[in-house]
């Protein structure tokens, strides 16, 4: 439970920041905000501010919303009501809708700056770390979890070299090249360099067939799962600020690349809702505070991007109609726009229910997370 609370707070942070963007800009643009809700459904805890806005906490944790007077197309409003959303200029309505995703993007920059300033940025070079150990493996009793592999037989090895080259298979290839002969592994353990002699064992697949490389040669394995190890270094305030602004741009490219691979069938999508997000935050904060904040940064960018997709019921869908109005100087047909958003809301609700059901089903019947051993007992 010590990690569940930070996880729930992190999820709440994502929602509050997004809705706060809508709220603040709406108020600055002269609109009246009737309700600010975290969650959907009837308010469990609520209070009314001096400006007349009701702030509430609702029971359905699918997100939140800001209810602006006159934003509902089917709502009847006084044409003279200057605080109504529909009566404000299109550019102000556009800014109000865009402010939610923009604030998530901005929060990622702020979090990145604070994290880098307090803990430093990741070093250029990354090393192979010793993760979970396979029972009966060659490394059992010799290597230890969290050991950092510095060299094999005196040859330095990097997961990411100082020049930025990534080679995730370097350690495996180097060990296999010895064809089962003992290798001397230099590791960094508790701040000290230690040389450990390990005799790799031949690898086997789950069906007990021999593991071979792309050239047909038998593979020999140490028997542990690799982790990514790196240092954090101070780069100064100016560089920290620059890297903070670069962070959401880099994450946007990474996320969009991943989505493209999913659409093209090159990668498999893993769908999860609020429960899954809390689980991921829980796992991240168990690993460390820095890892929890890094996940919060990633999801801030992700939430900004998803909300900008031009889909009904999302901010991006509303921005499409507003963009049309600004370009043509004509308002879209209210009935058509209302129908599009209504259908979008219904579809989004169905998706939310299915995702929530999958989250609960996974909690009741958790999948088997066991993975094949790197060294088969066959």
LUMPALUM-633430 format. One record per residue: x negated, z negated, y of N, C-alpha, C in turn. Coordinates in steps of 0.2 Angstrom, whole numbers, padded with zeros to 4 digits, always signed. Example, Ala and Ser with C-alpha at 12.3 -4.5 7.8 and 13.67 -1.06 7.14 Angstrom:
# LUMPALUM-633430
-0066-0039-0028-0062-0039-0022-0066-0039-0016 -0064-0035-0011-0068-0036-0005-0064-0039+0000 
//
This chain:
# LUMPALUM-633430
-0004+0000-0006+0000+0000+0000-0004+0000+0006 -0011-0002+0006-0015-0003+0012-0016+0004+0014 -0016+0010+0010-0017+0016+0012-0010+0020+0013 -0005+0018+0011+0002+0021+0012+0004+0021+0019 +0003+0015+0022+0005+0014+0029+0001+0019+0034 -0005+0020+0033-0009+0025+0037-0006+0032+0036 -0005+0033+0030-0002+0040+0028+0005+0041+0031 +0009+0036+0031+0016+0037+0034+0015+0038+0042 +0010+0034+0045+0009+0034+0052+0006+0041+0054 +0002+0044+0049-0001+0050+0051+0004+0056+0051 +0009+0055+0046+0015+0060+0046+0019+0059+0052 +0020+0053+0054+0024+0052+0060+0021+0055+0066 +0014+0054+0066+0010+0057+0072+0011+0064+0073 +0011+0068+0067+0012+0075+0067+0019+0077+0071 +0024+0073+0068+0031+0075+0071+0032+0073+0078 +0029+0067+0080+0030+0064+0087+0026+0069+0092 +0020+0071+0090+0016+0075+0095+0020+0081+0096 +0023+0084+0090+0026+0091+0091+0032+0090+0096 +0037+0085+0094+0043+0084+0098+0041+0082+0105 +0036+0078+0106+0034+0076+0113+0032+0082+0117 +0029+0087+0114+0028+0093+0118+0034+0096+0121 +0039+0097+0116+0045+0099+0119+0048+0095+0124 +0048+0088+0123+0051+0084+0127+0048+0084+0134 +0042+0083+0135+0038+0083+0141+0039+0089+0145 +0038+0095+0142+0039+0101+0146+0046+0102+0148 +0051+0100+0144+0058+0101+0146+0059+0097+0152 +0057+0091+0152+0058+0087+0158+0054+0089+0164 +0048+0092+0163+0045+0095+0169+0048+0101+0171 +0052+0105+0167+0055+0111+0169+0062+0109+0171 +0064+0103+0172+0070+0101+0175+0076+0101+0171 +0075+0100+0164+0080+0100+0159+0082+0093+0157 +0088+0092+0155+0090+0085+0153+0090+0085+0146 +0086+0080+0143+0085+0079+0136+0090+0074+0134 +0095+0076+0129+0100+0071+0127+0097+0066+0122 +0093+0069+0117+0091+0065+0111+0084+0067+0109 +0080+0062+0107+0073+0063+0104+0073+0059+0098 +0073+0063+0092+0074+0060+0086+0068+0061+0081 +0066+0056+0078+0061+0057+0072+0065+0056+0066 +0065+0062+0062+0070+0062+0056+0076+0065+0058 +0080+0066+0053+0087+0069+0054+0092+0064+0051 +0098+0065+0054+0104+0061+0052+0105+0056+0057 +0110+0051+0056+0112+0046+0061+0106+0041+0062 +0105+0039+0069+0100+0035+0071+0100+0028+0068 +0095+0026+0064+0095+0019+0062+0093+0014+0067 +0088+0016+0071+0085+0012+0077+0085+0017+0083 +0088+0015+0088+0089+0019+0094+0089+0015+0100 +0087+0018+0106+0088+0015+0112+0089+0021+0117 +0092+0019+0123+0093+0024+0128+0088+0023+0134 +0084+0028+0136+0079+0027+0142+0083+0027+0148 +0080+0026+0154+0083+0026+0160+0085+0033+0162 +0081+0038+0159+0083+0045+0161+0089+0047+0157 +0092+0043+0153+0098+0045+0149+0096+0048+0142 +0090+0048+0140+0088+0051+0133+0089+0046+0128 +0092+0047+0122+0092+0043+0117+0086+0044+0112 +0082+0039+0111+0076+0039+0107+0078+0036+0100 +0078+0039+0094+0080+0037+0088+0075+0038+0082 +0076+0034+0077+0073+0035+0071+0078+0036+0066 +0078+0042+0062+0083+0043+0058+0081+0043+0050 +0085+0043+0045+0083+0042+0039+0080+0048+0035 +0082+0054+0037+0080+0060+0033+0073+0062+0035 +0067+0061+0032+0061+0062+0035+0058+0070+0034 +0062+0074+0036+0060+0081+0036+0057+0084+0042 +0057+0080+0047+0054+0082+0053+0057+0078+0059 +0059+0081+0064+0062+0078+0070+0065+0084+0075 +0068+0082+0080+0071+0087+0085+0071+0084+0092 +0071+0088+0097+0073+0086+0103+0079+0090+0105 +0085+0086+0107+0091+0089+0109+0091+0090+0116 +0091+0096+0119+0091+0097+0126+0098+0100+0128 +0101+0097+0133+0108+0099+0135+0108+0107+0136 +0113+0110+0133+0114+0117+0134+0110+0121+0129 +0106+0118+0125+0102+0122+0121+0105+0126+0115 +0111+0122+0113+0115+0125+0107+0119+0131+0110 +0118+0137+0108+0121+0143+0110+0129+0142+0110 +0132+0138+0105+0139+0138+0105+0142+0132+0109 +0137+0129+0113+0139+0123+0117+0142+0126+0124 +0148+0123+0126+0150+0125+0132+0147+0121+0138 +0144+0125+0143+0141+0121+0148+0143+0124+0155 +0142+0120+0160+0144+0121+0167+0139+0126+0169 +0141+0132+0172+0136+0137+0175+0132+0134+0180 +0135+0129+0184+0131+0126+0189+0127+0120+0187 +0127+0118+0181+0123+0113+0179+0115+0115+0178 +0111+0113+0183+0104+0115+0184+0100+0112+0179 +0102+0107+0175+0098+0103+0170+0100+0106+0163 +0104+0111+0163+0106+0113+0156+0100+0119+0154 +0098+0119+0148+0093+0123+0145+0095+0130+0147 +0101+0132+0145+0103+0139+0146+0103+0142+0153 +0103+0137+0158+0104+0139+0165+0097+0139+0169 +0092+0137+0165+0085+0138+0167+0082+0145+0167 +0077+0147+0171+0074+0153+0170+0071+0154+0163 +0070+0160+0161+0068+0162+0154+0061+0159+0153 +0057+0160+0158+0050+0158+0157+0049+0151+0156 +0054+0146+0159+0053+0139+0158+0056+0137+0151 +0061+0141+0149+0063+0140+0142+0058+0142+0137 +0054+0147+0138+0049+0150+0134+0044+0144+0134 +0042+0141+0139+0037+0136+0139+0039+0130+0136 +0045+0128+0136+0048+0122+0133+0048+0123+0125 +0049+0129+0123+0049+0130+0116+0042+0131+0113 +0038+0134+0117+0031+0135+0115+0027+0128+0115 +0029+0124+0119+0025+0117+0120+0025+0113+0114 +0029+0114+0109+0029+0110+0103+0023+0112+0099 +0022+0118+0097+0016+0121+0093+0010+0120+0097 +0010+0121+0104+0004+0121+0108+0002+0113+0108 +0006+0108+0108+0004+0102+0108+0001+0100+0102 +0003+0102+0096+0000+0101+0089-0007+0104+0090 -0008+0110+0092-0014+0113+0093-0019+0109+0097 -0016+0106+0103-0020+0102+0108-0022+0096+0104 -0018+0093+0100-0019+0087+0097-0025+0087+0092 -0026+0093+0089-0031+0095+0084-0038+0095+0088 -0038+0097+0094-0044+0098+0098-0046+0090+0100 -0041+0086+0102-0042+0080+0105-0045+0075+0099 -0042+0076+0093-0044+0072+0087-0051+0074+0085 -0052+0081+0085-0059+0083+0083-0064+0081+0088 -0063+0081+0094-0068+0078+0099-0069+0071+0098 -0064+0067+0097-0064+0059+0096-0068+0058+0089 -0067+0062+0084-0070+0061+0078-0077+0063+0078 -0079+0069+0081-0086+0071+0082-0090+0066+0086 -0087+0064+0092-0090+0060+0096-0092+0053+0093 -0087+0050+0089-0088+0044+0086-0093+0044+0080 -0092+0049+0076-0095+0050+0069-0100+0055+0068 -0100+0060+0073-0105+0066+0073-0101+0072+0069 -0105+0077+0069-0102+0083+0066-0106+0084+0059 -0103+0088+0055-0106+0089+0048-0113+0093+0049 -0118+0091+0046-0124+0094+0046-0124+0101+0043 -0128+0106+0046-0128+0113+0043-0129+0113+0036 -0134+0109+0033-0135+0110+0026-0130+0105+0022 -0128+0107+0016-0124+0103+0012-0128+0103+0005 -0127+0097+0002-0130+0097-0005-0125+0096-0010 -0127+0097-0017-0123+0096-0022-0123+0088-0024 -0117+0086-0024-0116+0079-0025-0113+0078-0032 -0115+0072-0035-0112+0070-0042-0105+0067-0041 -0100+0070-0044-0094+0068-0044-0092+0064-0050 -0086+0066-0053-0084+0062-0059-0089+0065-0065 -0090+0060-0069-0094+0061-0075-0090+0063-0081 -0092+0067-0085-0089+0069-0092-0092+0064-0097 -0087+0061-0101-0089+0057-0106-0093+0061-0111 -0099+0058-0113-0103+0061-0118-0108+0067-0116 -0108+0067-0109-0111+0073-0106-0119+0071-0106 -0123+0076-0104-0130+0076-0104-0132+0071-0098 -0128+0070-0093-0130+0066-0087-0127+0059-0088 -0123+0058-0093-0120+0051-0093-0126+0046-0094 -0126+0040-0090-0131+0035-0091-0137+0037-0087 -0138+0043-0084-0144+0045-0081-0142+0046-0073 -0137+0050-0072-0135+0051-0065-0129+0047-0064 -0128+0046-0058-0123+0041-0055-0118+0045-0050 -0112+0043-0050-0107+0046-0045-0110+0044-0038 -0110+0049-0034-0112+0049-0027-0119+0050-0026 -0123+0052-0032-0130+0054-0031-0130+0061-0028 -0135+0062-0024-0136+0068-0020-0142+0072-0023 -0140+0078-0026-0145+0082-0029-0149+0085-0024 -0156+0084-0024-0160+0086-0019-0164+0092-0021 -0166+0092-0028-0171+0097-0031-0170+0097-0038 -0172+0102-0041-0172+0103-0049-0179+0106-0050 -0183+0102-0054-0190+0104-0056-0194+0105-0049 -0192+0101-0044-0196+0102-0038-0194+0107-0033 -0189+0111-0035-0186+0116-0031-0180+0114-0027 -0180+0114-0021-0175+0111-0017-0168+0116-0018 -0163+0112-0018-0156+0116-0019-0151+0114-0014 -0148+0119-0012-0142+0117-0007-0136+0121-0009 -0130+0117-0008-0124+0120-0008-0123+0125-0003 -0125+0122+0003-0125+0127+0009-0132+0126+0012 -0135+0131+0013-0142+0131+0015-0143+0130+0023 -0148+0128+0025-0149+0127+0032-0147+0133+0036 -0148+0139+0033-0146+0145+0037-0139+0147+0036 -0135+0143+0033-0128+0144+0032-0126+0147+0026 -0130+0149+0021-0128+0153+0015-0125+0148+0010 -0119+0150+0008-0115+0146+0003-0116+0149-0004 -0119+0144-0009-0120+0146-0016-0118+0141-0020 -0111+0141-0022-0108+0135-0026-0111+0135-0033 -0113+0141-0036-0116+0142-0042-0123+0141-0043 -0127+0139-0038-0134+0139-0038-0136+0133-0043 -0134+0127-0043-0136+0122-0047-0134+0124-0055 -0129+0127-0056-0127+0128-0063-0132+0134-0066 -0133+0139-0062-0138+0144-0064-0145+0142-0065 -0147+0137-0060-0154+0134-0061-0155+0130-0067 -0150+0126-0069-0150+0122-0075-0150+0127-0081 -0145+0131-0081-0144+0136-0087-0150+0140-0089 -0154+0142-0083-0160+0146-0084-0165+0143-0088 -0165+0136-0089-0170+0132-0093-0168+0133-0101 -0162+0135-0102-0160+0136-0109-0161+0130-0113 -0158+0125-0110-0158+0118-0114-0164+0114-0114 -0169+0116-0110-0175+0112-0110-0174+0107-0105 -0177+0101-0105-0176+0095-0100-0178+0098-0093 -0174+0095-0089-0175+0097-0082-0176+0090-0078 -0180+0090-0073-0181+0084-0068-0177+0085-0062 -0172+0081-0061-0168+0081-0056-0170+0076-0051 -0171+0078-0045-0172+0073-0039-0166+0072-0035 -0164+0066-0035-0158+0064-0032-0159+0058-0027 -0155+0058-0022-0155+0053-0017-0150+0048-0019 -0152+0042-0020-0148+0037-0023-0149+0030-0019 -0143+0028-0015-0144+0022-0011-0150+0023-0006 -0151+0029-0003-0156+0029+0002-0163+0031-0001 -0164+0031-0007-0170+0032-0010-0170+0038-0015 -0176+0041-0015-0177+0047-0020-0179+0045-0027 -0175+0047-0031-0176+0045-0038-0177+0052-0043 -0182+0052-0047-0182+0058-0052-0179+0056-0058 -0175+0060-0061-0171+0059-0067-0172+0065-0072 -0174+0063-0078-0175+0069-0083-0169+0069-0087 -0166+0075-0087-0160+0076-0091-0160+0082-0095 -0158+0082-0101-0158+0088-0106-0151+0091-0106 -0150+0096-0103-0143+0099-0103-0141+0101-0110 -0134+0101-0110-0131+0102-0117-0127+0109-0116 -0127+0113-0122-0123+0119-0122-0116+0118-0120 -0113+0122-0116-0106+0121-0114-0102+0125-0119 -0096+0122-0119-0090+0125-0124-0084+0126-0120 -0080+0131-0121-0073+0131-0118-0068+0127-0122 -0062+0126-0119-0057+0122-0122-0056+0124-0129 -0057+0130-0131-0055+0133-0138-0061+0132-0142 -0066+0129-0140-0073+0127-0143-0077+0134-0144 -0075+0139-0140-0080+0145-0140-0086+0143-0135 -0091+0146-0136-0097+0145-0132-0096+0148-0125 -0098+0144-0120-0098+0146-0113-0104+0151-0112 -0102+0156-0109-0108+0161-0107-0107+0163-0100 -0113+0166-0097-0112+0168-0090-0111+0175-0090 -0111+0179-0084-0109+0186-0083-0113+0190-0087 -0119+0188-0089-0124+0192-0093-0124+0191-0100 -0119+0187-0103-0118+0185-0110-0123+0180-0112 -0127+0176-0108-0131+0171-0110-0128+0164-0110 -0129+0160-0115-0126+0154-0116-0128+0149-0110 -0123+0146-0108-0123+0141-0102-0125+0134-0105 -0129+0131-0101-0131+0124-0102-0129+0120-0096 -0126+0114-0098-0123+0110-0092-0125+0103-0092 -0125+0100-0086-0127+0093-0085-0121+0089-0086 -0115+0091-0085-0109+0087-0087-0106+0083-0082 -0106+0085-0076-0102+0082-0070-0099+0087-0066 -0094+0084-0062-0091+0089-0057-0094+0088-0050 -0095+0094-0047-0099+0094-0041-0095+0092-0035 -0098+0088-0031-0095+0086-0024-0099+0089-0019 -0096+0089-0013-0099+0092-0007-0102+0086-0003 -0108+0086-0002-0112+0080+0002-0115+0083+0008 -0114+0080+0013-0118+0082+0020-0119+0076+0024 -0123+0076+0029-0124+0071+0034-0120+0073+0040 -0119+0068+0044-0116+0068+0051-0121+0067+0056 -0121+0072+0061-0126+0071+0066-0123+0072+0073 -0127+0068+0077-0125+0068+0084-0127+0074+0088 -0123+0078+0091-0125+0084+0094-0124+0084+0102 -0122+0078+0105-0122+0078+0112-0114+0079+0114 -0113+0077+0120-0106+0078+0122-0104+0085+0123 -0108+0089+0126-0106+0096+0128-0105+0100+0121 -0109+0099+0117-0109+0103+0110-0103+0100+0106 -0101+0094+0107-0096+0091+0104-0089+0093+0106 -0089+0094+0113-0083+0097+0116-0082+0104+0114 -0087+0108+0114-0087+0115+0112-0084+0116+0105 -0087+0112+0100-0085+0112+0093-0078+0110+0092 -0076+0105+0097-0069+0103+0096-0064+0108+0098 -0066+0112+0103-0062+0118+0105-0062+0124+0100 -0068+0124+0096-0068+0129+0091-0064+0127+0085 -0063+0121+0084-0060+0119+0077-0054+0122+0076 -0049+0122+0080-0042+0125+0079-0043+0132+0078 -0047+0136+0081-0048+0143+0080-0051+0144+0073 -0056+0141+0071-0058+0141+0064-0053+0140+0059 -0049+0135+0060-0044+0133+0055-0039+0138+0055 -0037+0141+0061-0032+0146+0061-0034+0152+0057 -0040+0154+0057-0043+0160+0053-0042+0158+0046 -0045+0152+0044-0045+0150+0037-0038+0149+0034 -0033+0146+0038-0026+0146+0036-0023+0153+0035 -0024+0157+0040-0021+0164+0039-0024+0168+0034 -0030+0167+0032-0033+0170+0027-0030+0168+0020 -0029+0161+0020-0026+0158+0014-0019+0161+0013 -0015+0161+0018-0008+0164+0018-0008+0171+0016 -0013+0175+0018-0013+0182+0016-0015+0183+0009 -0019+0178+0006-0021+0179-0001-0015+0177-0005 -0011+0172-0003-0005+0170-0006+0000+0176-0006 +0001+0179-0001+0006+0185+0000+0004+0190-0005 -0003+0192-0005-0005+0197-0009-0006+0196-0016 -0005+0189-0018-0005+0187-0025-0012+0185-0027 -0017+0185-0022-0024+0183-0024-0025+0175-0025 -0020+0172-0022-0020+0164-0023-0013+0162-0024 -0013+0156-0027-0006+0153-0029-0004+0148-0024 +0002+0148-0022+0005+0143-0017+0006+0137-0020 +0005+0131-0017+0007+0124-0019+0012+0122-0014 +0018+0121-0015+0023+0119-0011+0024+0112-0011 +0024+0109-0005+0025+0101-0005+0029+0100+0002 +0032+0094+0002+0036+0092+0008+0033+0085+0010 +0037+0081+0014+0035+0075+0017+0032+0070+0011 +0035+0070+0005+0032+0066+0000+0025+0068-0002 +0024+0074-0003+0018+0077-0004+0013+0076+0001 +0015+0077+0007+0010+0076+0013+0008+0069+0013 +0013+0064+0012+0011+0057+0012+0006+0055+0006 +0007+0059+0001+0002+0058-0005-0005+0060-0003 -0005+0066+0000-0012+0069+0002-0015+0064+0007 -0011+0062+0012-0014+0057+0017-0016+0051+0014 -0012+0048+0009-0014+0042+0005-0021+0043+0002 -0022+0049-0002-0028+0050-0005-0034+0051+0000 -0033+0054+0005-0038+0055+0010-0040+0049+0013 -0036+0044+0015-0037+0038+0018-0041+0033+0013 -0039+0034+0006-0043+0030+0001-0050+0032+0001 -0051+0039+0002-0058+0042+0002-0062+0039+0008 -0058+0039+0014-0062+0036+0020-0058+0038+0026 -0059+0034+0031-0055+0035+0037-0057+0042+0040 -0063+0044+0040-0065+0051+0043-0061+0056+0039 -0060+0056+0032-0057+0061+0028-0049+0061+0030 -0046+0055+0032-0039+0055+0034-0038+0058+0040 -0043+0057+0045-0042+0060+0052-0043+0068+0051 -0048+0070+0047-0049+0077+0046-0043+0081+0043 -0039+0077+0038-0033+0080+0036-0028+0081+0041 -0028+0076+0045-0023+0076+0051-0024+0081+0056 -0031+0083+0057-0033+0088+0061-0030+0095+0058 -0032+0096+0051-0030+0102+0048-0022+0103+0048 -0018+0098+0047-0011+0099+0047-0008+0100+0054 -0012+0097+0059-0009+0098+0066-0010+0106+0067 -0015+0109+0065-0016+0116+0066-0011+0120+0062 -0010+0118+0056-0005+0121+0051+0002+0121+0054 +0004+0115+0056+0011+0114+0059+0012+0118+0065 +0007+0119+0069+0007+0123+0075+0008+0131+0073 +0005+0133+0068+0005+0140+0066+0012+0141+0062 +0014+0137+0058+0020+0138+0054+0026+0138+0059 +0026+0134+0064+0032+0134+0069+0032+0140+0073 +0026+0144+0074+0026+0150+0078+0028+0156+0074 +0029+0155+0067+0031+0161+0063+0038+0163+0066 +0039+0170+0067+0045+0172+0070+0051+0172+0065 +0053+0166+0063+0058+0165+0058+0064+0161+0062 +0070+0163+0060+0076+0159+0063+0075+0152+0061 +0077+0148+0066+0077+0140+0065+0070+0137+0067 +0065+0141+0067+0059+0139+0069+0057+0141+0077 +0053+0137+0080+0051+0139+0087+0049+0146+0088 +0046+0149+0083+0044+0156+0083+0050+0161+0084 +0055+0159+0080+0062+0163+0080+0065+0163+0087 +0065+0157+0090+0068+0156+0097+0063+0160+0102 +0057+0160+0101+0052+0163+0106+0053+0171+0105 +0055+0174+0100+0056+0181+0099+0062+0183+0104 +0068+0179+0104+0073+0180+0108+0071+0180+0115 +0068+0174+0117+0066+0173+0124+0061+0179+0126 +0057+0181+0122+0052+0186+0123+0056+0193+0125 +0061+0194+0121+0065+0200+0122+0069+0199+0129 +0071+0193+0130+0075+0192+0137+0070+0193+0143 +0064+0191+0142+0059+0191+0147+0057+0199+0148 +0056+0203+0143+0054+0209+0144+0059+0214+0146 +0066+0213+0144+0071+0217+0146+0075+0215+0152 +0074+0208+0153+0078+0205+0159+0085+0205+0157 +0087+0205+0151+0094+0204+0148+0094+0199+0143 +0099+0195+0143+0100+0190+0138+0102+0193+0131 +0100+0191+0126+0102+0194+0119+0110+0192+0118 +0113+0196+0114+0120+0194+0113+0121+0187+0110 +0124+0182+0114+0124+0175+0111+0127+0175+0104 +0132+0179+0102+0135+0178+0096+0130+0180+0090 +0126+0185+0092+0121+0187+0087+0115+0182+0086 +0113+0180+0092+0108+0175+0092+0110+0168+0088 +0116+0166+0090+0119+0160+0087+0120+0161+0079 +0122+0167+0077+0122+0168+0070+0116+0168+0066 +0111+0171+0069+0104+0172+0067+0101+0165+0066 +0102+0161+0071+0099+0154+0071+0103+0150+0066 +0109+0151+0065+0114+0147+0060+0112+0148+0053 +0111+0155+0052+0109+0157+0045+0102+0154+0044 +0097+0154+0049+0091+0151+0048+0091+0144+0046 +0095+0140+0050+0095+0133+0049+0098+0131+0042 +0103+0135+0040+0105+0134+0033+0100+0136+0027 +0097+0141+0028+0091+0143+0023+0086+0138+0024 +0084+0135+0030+0079+0130+0030+0081+0124+0027 +0087+0122+0028+0090+0116+0025+0089+0116+0017 +0091+0122+0014+0091+0123+0007+0084+0123+0005 +0079+0126+0008+0072+0125+0006+0070+0118+0007 +0072+0114+0012+0070+0107+0012+0072+0103+0007 +0078+0104+0005+0081+0101-0001+0077+0102-0007 +0076+0109-0009+0072+0111-0015+0065+0108-0015 +0062+0108-0009+0055+0105-0008+0055+0097-0010 +0060+0094-0007+0061+0087-0007+0062+0085-0015 +0066+0089-0018+0068+0088-0025+0062+0089-0029 +0057+0094-0028+0051+0095-0031+0046+0089-0030 +0046+0086-0024+0042+0081-0023+0044+0075-0027 +0051+0073-0027+0053+0068-0031+0052+0069-0038 +0053+0075-0041+0052+0076-0048+0045+0075-0050 +0040+0077-0045+0033+0076-0047+0032+0069-0047 +0035+0064-0043+0034+0057-0043+0036+0054-0050 +0042+0057-0052+0045+0054-0058+0042+0056-0064 +0040+0063-0064+0036+0065-0070+0030+0068-0067 +0024+0064-0066+0018+0067-0063+0015+0072-0068 +0012+0078-0065+0009+0082-0070+0002+0079-0072 +0000+0082-0078-0006+0080-0081-0012+0083-0077 -0015+0078-0073-0021+0080-0069-0027+0081-0073 -0027+0080-0079-0033+0080-0083-0036+0087-0083 -0042+0088-0082-0045+0095-0082-0050+0095-0088 -0051+0102-0090-0056+0103-0096-0062+0100-0095 -0065+0097-0100-0072+0094-0099-0077+0099-0098 -0082+0098-0094-0087+0103-0093-0092+0103-0099 -0092+0098-0103-0096+0099-0109-0090+0097-0115 -0089+0102-0119-0083+0101-0124-0086+0096-0130 -0082+0092-0132-0084+0088-0138-0084+0092-0145 -0082+0098-0144-0082+0102-0151-0089+0102-0154 
//
